[in-house]
Amino acid sequence: MSDKRQRARVQGSWAKQLPKQLPKHSGPTAAVTNHQQPKSVNPVPSSWGSGPQNTPKTFEFHQPVKPIRDVPPEKLIEQAGDYEISHGPSGVSRLQLLPGFLPPEEADWMFSKLLAELPWSQKTNYRQGEAYEEPRLTCWYGELPYTYARSTMAANTQWHPLLLTLREAVEQVSQCSFNSLLCNLYRDGHDSIGWHSDDEASLGAKPTIASLSLGDTRVFSLRKQPVLEQDGDYTYVERIRVPLGHGTLLLMSGATQDDWQHQVAKEYHDRGPRINLTFRTIHAEPEGYRAGTKLQFTAKKP
Ligand SMILES: O=C(O)CCC(=O)C(=O)O
């Protein structure tokens, strides 16, 4: 092939491929002059037998359909106060943080007593038919059983007297009444609780949950539920960190259990033991629903 013909072929194939290199689109467009294409390229001799081609001097720039998004910076809540963390169709999600709810000396002896005297045990849960041991110890108080992660904690009305005193103090400050308590013991930094919402139907709609922490500080993290279009992708959702120290009370209310998930992640540096008491109100399971059913499923049912 002569030099001239070969060059014409190369130019011809480049010109043909150009539209393929542009993003597929449907967004707003803007015409951008292509300054790089030499004018002499236009009258490409037709090696395909269709006469001179009308190669345009401009191409269209289209915004990518999926805009490039930033991951929002994680927020930190550590000062005492009331926080409206989101406003959405399900309502306002609220946190109230009360560090020093228990004075340190009181918190010290309460922690030792509860660590030694509560009936701690390790619960077996089920996920997709597979059993796994919870990476923490728990115990349950309440007139009704509590089912989550496909396993049930039996009703237990033998409240430790100290827990009754603490329940009263928490009820006074929150102006809510609680008939149940889930106690968690994180033995060290390797104990944890994964992402979840406290949204079983037995907790009712928009539950208030009062969480009292004793012992070593652990980070309580929240992440917003992604919108439907994000298809369960949490990459771009808002996140909040709340370090929960000895004697701190955290109240979660409003739509927090609808619109946010929370966790206490494992930590890879030394952590001492921590007790977390979550006061809740449990209702009898709605009729016809299996224990532990999530509220979202209940709401969707006719
Ligand atoms: O330990 C904590 O602070 C959180 C406990 C918790 O998320 C739960 O009991 O559902």
The ligand as an ORCA input file, in Angstrom:
! r2SCAN-3c Opt
* xyz 0 1
  O     -23.378     -0.656     72.238
  C     -23.976      0.279     71.718
  O     -23.722      1.456     71.946
  C     -25.040     -0.022     70.682
  C     -25.899     -1.211     70.985
  C     -26.914     -1.436     69.918
  O     -26.808     -0.948     68.834
  C     -28.072     -2.276     70.174
  O     -28.176     -2.874     71.246
  O     -28.942     -2.356     69.283
*
